[in-house]
Amino acid sequence: MQLTHLNAHGEANMVDVGDKRETRREAVASGRIVMQPNTLQLLSDGALPKGDVLATARIAGIQAAKRTHELIPLCHSLALSKVAVDFDIDHANGWVNVSAMCRLNGRTGVEMEALTAVSVACLTLYDMCKAVDKEMRIEAVQLDSKRGGLRGDYQREREMVTPIVTGEGAVGEVSLGERCASPCVRVKFLAELRERVGESDLAIGLDKLPSRDVAGLKAALSAQDARFSVLADQRTLCAINQVMANDSARITDDDEVAFFPPVTGG
């Protein structure tokens, strides 16, 4: 495979994308920063001396994505249509997972923008927490997926997650990471909402919903575990298969329903 950033003489070269047609491009990257348990707790409690750590790191990641061409010499200046940076505090493993999604309609991909957003968000977390923890470590920065472009889509293979049942239901009613054996809906919690409920995604059988709409899903989740009662907050937003939805919107088998606060970045 030829490296496109080298010319016939082996010299660094900015790729000419002028003849490419515009398509919808999207990339998702992730990474994590490992820290001491007490540092992670201070972060969760909002008790670190520099203030709102996650909000600052989110803005830093978004800004970095928009200025990637100023940091990586041969990257093009892109008119990004969306940048989202999210965090998942994992107390069990002692780290903060960072993910970034970049999107545009254009002639070149946004992989570097997503990777730059994750990297700078992790660096900002380090800067905001270094007063109490010098042993932090940034690791596993990687591209998870890309869509669009001449070379097609890419999806990094992930390890299967062992199902974990929440609430008091039987095995298979609510599980993390895997689909239900029977018709189900996949639920995602984004941004600060993910941190409040302590979950990033789960699946719940359609037969557990009192009504097959968003309101029924909220009721079923709240009945399973009191943590999900936060979904009753009228400010919480919802999207079904990436389309904004209200409480009366219908839900069908294998739909992806995302709940998120009013602002997720971008």
N, C-alpha and C positions, 0 to 999 in steps of 0.2 A: 504494500500500500504506500502510495506517494504522500509525503508530507506537504500539505498545501501551502504552508508558510515559508517554504524554501523555493527559490527560483532555480533555473537550470544550472546556475553557478554555485548552488549551495548557500546562497546569501539569504538573510532574513527578508521576507517580502510580505506586504499586506495584500491579502487576497482581494481581487476585484469581484464584487458581488453584483455589479450593475446589471448583468444579463440574467440574473436569477429572477424568477417570478416570486411575488410576495405570497407567503402562506402564513397560516397561524402557527406560531412557534411557542413552545412551553417547555420549561425545564424545572426539575425539582432536585435540590441538593440537601445534604444533611451533614451534621457533625456533632460533636459533643465536647463538653469541658468537664473534666473530672475534678472534684474538690472534696475537701474534708467534710464529714457529716455535720459538724457545727456550722461550717460556712454555708452549706446547703440549707440548714434550718434558718439561719439568719436571712438568707435570700428569700425563703418561703414566707418568713414573717415580715419582710420589708424593713428589717432592722439594721441593714448595712449603712455605714456612715455616709456614703455618697448618694443616698436617696433611692429613687425608683430605678432599680437596676435593669429589670426586664424591658421597661418602656424605653430607656436610653439605648439599650442594645438593639431593640427592634428598629428604632429610628436610624441608628448607625448602619445596620444591615441594609435598610432600604436605600439610604443615601449612597452606600458603597456600590450597590447594584447599578444605580443610575450613573455612577462615575467610573465604572470598570475600565472604560477606554483610556482613562487618565492614569490607571495603575498598571495595566497589562499592555505593553507597547503596540501589539499588532491587532488589538481588538477594535471593532468598529464602534462608533458612537451610535447608540440605539435609542429609539423613542419607545421605551417600555410602556405598555398599557396597564400593567399590573405587577406589583411586587408585594409579596406577603412573607413575613418572617414570624415564625412561631416557636414557642419553647415548651418543653415538657420536663418538669422537675422529677427526676427518678431517684427517690430516697433509697430504694432497695439497692441500686447499683452505685449510688454516690456520684451522680453526674446530672448535667442538664443537657438534654437533647435539643439541638437547634436545627430547624428546617427552614428552607426558603424556596419559594416558587416565583419564577419570573415568566412573563408572557408578553407577546407582541404579535402584530401582523407585520412581517418583514421578510428580508432576503437572506438573513443569516440567523443562526441559532442563539439561544440565551443561556447556554450551559455555563459559560464563564461568569455571567452576571449572577446566576444562582450560587455558584461556588464562592464568588467574592462576597456575596451577602452573608453566607454562613460563616466564612472566615473572619470577616470584620465584626460580626455579631459576637462570635466567640472571643475575639480579642477585646472587645468592649466589656464583656462579662469579666474577663481576667482583670482588666483595668479597674473595674468598679469593685472587685472583691479582693484585690491584691493586698489591701491594708491588713486583712485578717488571715490571708492564706497565700503563702508564697509557693506552695507545693502543687498548685493547680496545673493541669495538663490538658492541652487541646489535642484531640485525636479523631481519627475516622472521618475526616472531611472527604466527601465523595459525591459523585453524581448518582442520583437514584433513578431518574427517568428523564426522557426527552420525547417530545412529540413534534412532528412536522419536519420539513426539509427533504432534500433529495435522498439522503441516506436512510430515511425512514425513522421509525420509532425505536426507542431503547428502553428497556426496563431491567434494572438490576435484580437478580434473583435474591429473594429474601428467605431466611430461615423461617420455617413454620413456627407459629406461636402456640404453645400448649394452651388449650382452652381453660379459662378460669371462670367459674360460675360466680356471679354476684347475686346478692339478695338471698332469698330462701327458696328459689325455684329449683326444679329438677335439672340435672345435667342436660345441657343443650338449649335451655330456655334463654339464657343470656351468656354469651361467651365472647372472649376477646380473640380477635385475629382470624377466626375461621368462620365459614358460613354454617348456618344451621342445616341439619339434615332435612328438615321440612321447610316450606316457604318462610322466608324471613326478610327483615329489613336491616341494612347495615347502617350503623349510627357513628358519626364522628363528632368529636368535641374539639373546637379550635381555640387558639390563643388563650386568653386568661380563663375562659370557661373550662378548658382542658385541665388547667391547674386547680381550679376550684372543685371539680368533681373527681379528680385523681385518675381519670381515664382518658385515653386518646381515641379509642374506637371499640365498638362492641357490636354484637348481632343479637337480635331478639326475634322470636317466632311471631309471625303475623297472627297466629291464633291466640296470642297473649294480649293483643290489643283490643280494648273494649269497642273501638271503632277504628276503621282503617283510614285514618287521617292523622295529621300531625298532632292534633289534640289527643287522640287516642294513644299515640306513641308516647307523648309526655306523661299521660296518666299511667301507662303500663310501666314506664321506667321509674316513676316516683313510687309506685306500689312495690317495685322490686327493691329499691334502695332509697333512703331518705336523701342521699347526696344529690339525686337528680331533681329534687324539688326546686332547685334554682332555675329550672327550665320554665317555671311558671312566671318568671319575671317578664313583663311585657316588653322590656328592652332587648331581650334575647332574640336574635335573628335566626332564620332557618332557611335552608336551601335543599331542594330535592333534586338530585342529579345535576347540581351546580346551577339550578334555577331557583330564584327566590320564591318562597312559599309562605302561606299563612296557616293558621291552625286548622282551617277547613280543607286544605289541600289533600287530595287522595294519595294513599301510599299503596304500592303494589310490590310483589315479590322481587327481591334483590335490588330494590331502590336503595340509593345512598342518600341518607339524610344527615346534613351537617348543621350543627348548632354553633353559634358564635356570637360574641358581643358586638355592639354597634361598630367598633373600629378594629380592623385586623391588620391595618397597614396598607400602604400603596396609594 
